[in-house]
Amino acid sequence: MCLGIPGKIIEINQTIGVKMAKIDFGGVIREACIEAIPEAKIGDYTIIHAGFALNILSEKEALETLSLLQDISDFNNDLEPDEQEF
């Protein structure tokens, strides 16, 4: 399964002619290619998968998605070790 994670654009730059951005994932900063969303601006939220921005989403959508991902993580952490499928 592939998972795109919402992040907030905090900086935009050009790297060897490619539009790139620094993305804040709740304090973890990573760089991603934003060529597919040329309208992106600092402060926008975007879905990132494998280092590429897929689309822009509202802050409300981003925060709802992050909350759901946290709920999944919390549920997984609450399972007993022998109940986990990993």
C-alpha positions as CSV (number, residue, x, y, z in Angstrom):
1,M,0.0,0.0,0.0
2,C,1.2,3.5,-0.8
3,L,0.6,6.3,1.5
4,G,0.8,10.1,0.7
5,I,1.4,12.2,3.8
6,P,0.2,15.8,4.2
7,G,2.8,18.5,4.8
8,K,3.1,22.3,4.8
9,I,5.3,24.1,2.3
10,I,7.7,26.3,4.2
11,E,10.2,27.2,1.4
12,I,10.2,27.1,-2.4
13,N,13.3,27.1,-4.5
14,Q,14.8,25.9,-7.9
15,T,17.3,23.0,-7.9
16,I,18.9,22.5,-11.3
17,G,15.8,23.9,-13.0
18,V,13.3,21.8,-11.0
19,K,10.8,23.5,-8.7
20,M,11.4,22.1,-5.2
21,A,10.1,22.9,-1.7
22,K,10.9,22.2,1.9
23,I,7.9,20.5,3.5
24,D,7.2,20.5,7.2
25,F,5.7,17.2,8.4
26,G,5.0,18.2,12.0
27,G,8.6,19.3,12.7
28,V,10.3,16.9,10.4
29,I,11.5,18.9,7.3
30,R,12.0,17.1,4.0
31,E,12.5,18.3,0.4
32,A,10.0,17.4,-2.3
33,C,9.5,18.1,-6.0
34,I,6.5,20.4,-6.6
35,E,6.7,20.6,-10.4
36,A,3.2,18.9,-10.7
37,I,1.6,21.7,-8.7
38,P,3.1,24.9,-10.1
39,E,0.5,27.1,-8.4
40,A,1.8,26.0,-4.9
41,K,2.9,28.7,-2.6
42,I,4.5,28.9,0.9
43,G,1.9,28.0,3.5
44,D,0.0,25.6,1.3
45,Y,-0.5,22.0,2.4
46,T,0.2,19.2,-0.1
47,I,0.2,15.5,-0.2
48,I,3.7,14.1,-0.7
49,H,4.5,10.6,-1.9
50,A,8.0,9.3,-2.6
51,G,9.4,12.9,-2.7
52,F,6.8,14.3,-5.1
53,A,3.9,16.6,-4.3
54,L,0.7,15.2,-5.7
55,N,-1.8,18.0,-5.0
56,I,-2.7,20.9,-2.8
57,L,-5.3,20.5,-0.1
58,S,-6.9,22.7,2.4
59,E,-5.5,23.1,5.9
60,K,-8.7,21.5,7.3
61,E,-8.2,18.4,5.0
62,A,-4.6,18.1,6.0
63,L,-5.3,18.3,9.7
64,E,-8.1,15.8,9.5
65,T,-5.8,13.4,7.6
66,L,-3.0,13.8,10.1
67,S,-5.5,13.2,12.9
68,L,-6.7,10.0,11.3
69,L,-3.1,8.8,10.8
70,Q,-2.3,9.5,14.5
71,D,-5.4,7.5,15.5
72,I,-4.2,4.6,13.4
73,S,-0.8,4.8,15.0
74,D,-2.2,5.0,18.5
75,F,-4.4,2.0,17.9
76,N,-1.5,0.0,16.6
77,N,0.6,1.0,19.6
78,D,-2.2,-0.2,21.9
79,L,-2.2,-3.7,20.5
80,E,-0.5,-6.4,22.4
81,P,2.7,-7.5,20.7
82,D,1.3,-10.9,19.7
83,E,-1.8,-9.2,18.1
84,Q,0.3,-7.1,15.7
85,E,0.6,-8.4,12.2
86,F,4.1,-7.2,11.6
